[in-house]
Amino acid sequence: MNPAPSPMRRRASAERAQLDLFHSIPGDLAARDAQDLMAWPFFSLAKSKRVRPIDFRMGATWISVEAVPEHGMATIWDADVLIWAASQLVEARDAGRPTSRLMAATPHEILTFIGRGTSARDYERLRAALDRLQSTTVATSIRQQHQRRRHRFSWINEWQERLDDAGRPLGLELIVPDWFYAGVLDRALVLTIDRAYFDLTGGLERWLYRIVRKHGGRQSGGWSFDVPHLHLKSGALSPLKHFAHDLRRIVQRQPLPGYVLTLEHALGRERLNFVPIPVDPFDAAMRRVGIRLVDKR
């Protein structure tokens, strides 16, 4: 006799039955990111497994992120899957196509969009990322009408993979949560990002690009933050001293596409300034779809 399905599995099946299936859009799409995910500490910035929760409080905004020991917390590299999902949903919305929280794609489509390889090892890493996104739980006051209301969700409600007779992946389906879906479909809450973002290898520089893009935008005057404030917003486990050291090294290397970073000291505090680099409109359009022009000077 087969065991009865668990309550969680029954709820997932009921949710799936109520959703239309959204098939991924092929081609070179612009990369879009959700502003809430860019501005606040939702992900681990470390490549090593993190199980210590993120417990963030700033004014009326609070975020709690919890991981399970088996998989660890979803990382900022795992969040590339959510950038893929946001890009798909925004593209469909802008084209007048129906959207859904139940999304279908091939692993190859997701991996190539986020700038990864397509070897067997890359497929395994994608599966591990999906497991972390599904097992990480988030509670936040962001976009809640009543600040004391607790909205808890996982980055992916569920996911499943289809295989051929030889065990090779044919495609996968995943369900994104209401909180993420509603934010992505709000035109005011999504930004286009440079496809060169996927080339950034460090967790801190990836997080830094997202917060710089969110706050600096294309303002000619740029933006600035106190380093202790940035440290708090990052949710990083490293102490402020180490965080500031890593930040200085990033400023020396200038790896962030589209921005120049500088550090200044004022009143005994260190402050990070960032301003956008003026770019040719054609070059900017090419970079948004992942084509970078080579400077032949």
C-alpha positions in Angstrom: 0.0 0.0 0.0 1.3 3.4 -0.9 1.7 5.9 2.0 -0.8 8.8 2.1 0.7 12.0 0.7 1.8 14.5 3.4 -0.3 17.7 4.0 2.5 19.8 2.4 2.4 17.6 -0.7 -1.4 17.8 -0.9 -1.3 21.6 -0.6 1.4 21.8 -3.3 -0.7 19.6 -5.7 -3.8 21.7 -5.0 -1.8 24.9 -5.8 -0.4 23.5 -9.0 -3.9 22.5 -10.2 -5.1 26.1 -9.8 -2.3 27.6 -11.9 -1.8 27.8 -15.6 1.6 26.7 -16.9 3.8 29.5 -18.2 6.3 28.4 -20.8 9.6 30.3 -20.9 10.2 32.8 -23.7 13.2 31.9 -26.0 15.8 34.4 -27.2 18.0 37.1 -25.6 15.9 38.8 -23.0 16.9 41.8 -21.0 17.8 40.9 -17.4 15.4 42.3 -14.8 15.8 42.3 -11.0 13.3 42.9 -8.3 14.1 46.1 -6.4 13.1 44.7 -3.0 15.7 41.9 -3.5 18.3 44.4 -4.5 17.9 46.7 -1.6 17.6 44.4 1.4 19.5 41.4 2.9 17.7 38.3 1.7 20.6 36.0 0.7 23.8 34.6 1.9 26.9 36.3 0.3 29.2 33.3 1.1 29.9 30.3 -1.1 30.2 28.1 2.0 27.0 26.8 3.6 25.3 29.3 5.9 22.7 28.1 8.4 22.8 31.1 10.8 19.7 33.1 10.2 19.5 36.7 8.9 17.6 38.8 11.4 17.5 42.4 10.0 15.7 45.4 11.6 15.8 49.0 10.2 13.0 51.3 11.2 9.7 49.7 10.3 11.4 47.2 7.9 12.2 43.8 9.2 13.4 40.6 7.5 14.0 37.1 8.9 15.6 34.5 6.7 16.1 30.9 7.9 17.8 27.9 6.4 17.8 24.2 7.0 21.1 22.4 7.9 20.6 19.9 5.0 20.8 22.6 2.2 21.9 25.8 3.9 20.6 29.3 3.0 19.9 30.4 -0.5 22.9 32.4 -1.8 23.2 35.5 -4.0 24.2 33.1 -6.9 21.1 31.1 -6.4 19.1 34.3 -6.7 20.1 34.3 -10.4 17.2 31.9 -10.9 14.9 34.5 -9.6 16.4 37.1 -11.9 15.7 34.7 -14.8 12.1 34.3 -13.5 11.6 38.0 -13.2 13.0 38.6 -16.7 10.6 36.1 -18.2 7.6 37.4 -16.4 8.3 41.1 -17.2 9.0 40.2 -20.9 5.6 38.4 -21.1 3.7 41.1 -19.3 5.2 43.8 -21.6 4.2 41.7 -24.6 0.6 41.3 -23.4 1.1 37.6 -22.8 -0.5 35.7 -19.8 1.8 35.1 -16.9 1.7 32.6 -14.1 3.6 31.6 -10.9 3.9 28.1 -12.4 6.8 28.4 -14.8 8.3 25.8 -17.1 11.8 25.8 -18.8 14.7 23.6 -19.6 17.8 23.7 -17.4 19.8 24.7 -20.5 17.6 27.9 -20.9 18.1 29.0 -17.3 21.8 28.2 -17.2 22.6 30.0 -20.5 20.6 33.0 -19.5 22.5 33.4 -16.2 25.9 32.9 -17.8 26.6 29.4 -16.6 28.0 26.4 -18.3 25.8 23.4 -19.3 27.9 20.5 -18.2 26.6 17.7 -15.9 28.2 19.5 -13.0 26.4 22.8 -13.9 23.1 20.9 -13.9 23.8 19.5 -10.5 24.6 23.0 -9.2 21.3 24.2 -10.6 19.4 21.5 -8.8 21.3 22.4 -5.5 20.3 26.0 -6.0 16.7 25.1 -6.5 16.8 23.0 -3.3 18.2 26.0 -1.4 15.6 28.4 -2.8 12.8 26.0 -1.9 14.1 25.2 1.6 15.0 28.8 2.6 12.1 30.5 4.4 11.6 34.3 4.5 9.4 36.4 6.7 9.2 40.2 6.1 7.2 43.4 6.7 8.1 44.7 3.2 5.0 45.3 1.1 2.7 44.3 3.9 -0.1 46.8 4.6 0.1 45.9 8.3 3.6 46.1 9.5 3.0 43.5 12.3 1.6 40.9 9.9 4.0 38.1 9.4 4.2 36.9 5.7 6.3 33.7 5.5 7.3 32.1 2.2 10.0 30.2 0.3 11.7 31.6 -2.8 10.3 28.6 -4.7 7.2 27.0 -3.4 8.1 23.7 -5.2 10.0 22.5 -8.2 10.1 19.2 -10.1 12.2 17.9 -12.9 11.3 15.8 -16.0 13.8 13.2 -17.2 14.1 11.0 -20.3 14.6 7.2 -20.1 18.4 7.7 -19.7 17.9 10.0 -16.8 18.8 13.2 -18.7 16.9 16.4 -17.8 14.2 17.4 -20.3 12.8 20.3 -18.4 11.7 21.6 -15.0 8.7 23.3 -13.5 8.8 25.7 -10.5 6.3 27.8 -8.6 7.3 31.2 -7.4 5.6 32.7 -4.3 2.9 35.4 -4.4 5.2 37.9 -2.7 7.8 37.7 -5.4 5.3 37.4 -8.3 3.4 40.5 -7.2 6.6 42.6 -6.9 7.8 41.5 -10.3 4.6 42.5 -12.0 4.6 45.9 -10.5 6.4 48.1 -13.0 7.7 50.4 -10.3 9.5 47.6 -8.5 11.7 46.1 -11.3 14.9 47.4 -12.8 16.9 46.3 -15.8 20.4 45.2 -14.9 23.6 44.8 -16.9 24.1 41.2 -18.1 27.8 41.6 -17.0 26.4 41.2 -13.5 26.5 37.4 -14.0 30.2 37.6 -14.6 30.8 39.0 -11.1 32.3 36.2 -9.0 32.3 37.6 -5.5 29.3 37.6 -3.3 30.0 41.0 -1.9 30.6 42.6 -5.3 27.4 41.0 -6.6 25.4 42.4 -3.7 27.1 45.8 -4.0 26.2 46.0 -7.7 22.5 45.3 -6.9 22.3 48.0 -4.2 24.3 50.5 -6.3 22.0 49.9 -9.3 18.9 50.2 -7.0 20.0 53.5 -5.3 22.4 55.0 -7.8 20.4 54.3 -10.9 21.3 56.6 -13.7 21.5 59.8 -11.6 24.4 61.9 -12.7 25.2 62.7 -9.1 25.2 59.1 -8.0 24.6 58.1 -4.4 26.5 57.3 -1.3 26.3 55.3 1.9 28.2 55.1 5.2 30.2 51.9 5.3 28.7 50.8 8.6 25.2 51.3 7.1 26.2 49.2 4.1 27.5 46.5 6.4 24.2 46.3 8.2 22.2 46.2 5.0 24.4 43.4 3.6 23.4 40.8 6.3 27.0 39.5 6.0 28.5 37.5 8.9 31.9 39.1 8.6 32.7 41.8 11.2 32.7 45.4 10.1 36.5 45.6 10.0 36.7 42.7 7.5 33.7 44.0 5.5 35.4 47.4 5.1 38.7 45.8 4.0 36.9 43.8 1.4 35.0 46.9 0.2 38.3 48.8 -0.2 39.6 46.0 -2.4 36.5 46.1 -4.6 37.0 49.9 -5.0 40.6 49.3 -6.1 39.5 46.8 -8.7 36.4 48.7 -10.0 34.5 45.5 -11.2 31.0 46.9 -11.1 29.6 47.3 -14.7 28.4 50.9 -15.3 29.6 52.5 -12.1 32.7 54.1 -10.5 33.2 53.6 -6.8 35.1 55.9 -4.5 35.7 55.9 -0.7 36.0 59.1 1.4 36.6 59.8 5.1 34.5 62.4 6.8 34.0 63.0 10.5 35.8 59.8 11.4 33.6 57.6 9.2 34.2 55.9 5.9 31.7 56.6 3.1 31.2 54.8 -0.3 30.3 57.0 -3.2 29.1 55.6 -6.6 28.3 57.4 -9.8 27.2 55.9 -13.2 29.6 55.9 -16.1 28.1 57.7 -19.1 27.7 55.2 -21.9 26.8 55.2 -25.5 23.1 54.4 -25.9 23.8 51.7 -28.5 26.4 50.1 -26.3 24.0 50.2 -23.3 21.3 48.4 -25.4 23.8 45.7 -26.4 24.9 45.2 -22.8 21.4 44.7 -21.6 21.0 41.7 -23.9 24.5 40.3 -23.0 26.5 41.7 -26.0 29.5 43.8 -25.0 31.3 45.9 -27.5 35.1 45.7 -27.5 37.0 49.0 -27.1 39.6 48.9 -30.0 41.4 52.0 -28.9 
